[in-house]
């Protein structure tokens, strides 16, 4: 089992969720987060005033999947989240040791 964590642009969330749902992937968790990548934030101008926005709004999506679903989920997120501009985000894949469905006590992939 793997945990896929994707940090993406907030405006891409509805499209990502729809693409995942269209491919039979329903369960996920979403967090509103702030962060910065290699670009180190963003320089904004408002008339003659300029200011540096250190942390940009992002969305963190977490999806626990069986090993055989990892590439499918990653490919969907990568395809839909891509704009080709800095700030498109990152995808991380972590190994899950176990999962437990609280209601039934099921463990492992059955709990996903």
Secondary structure, 3 states (H helix, E strand, C coil): CEEEEEEECHHHHHHHHHHHHHCCCCCCEEEEEEECCCCCCEEEEECCEEEEECCEEEEEEEEEECHHHHHHHHHHHHHHHCCCCCCCEEEEEEECCCCECCCCCCEHHHHC
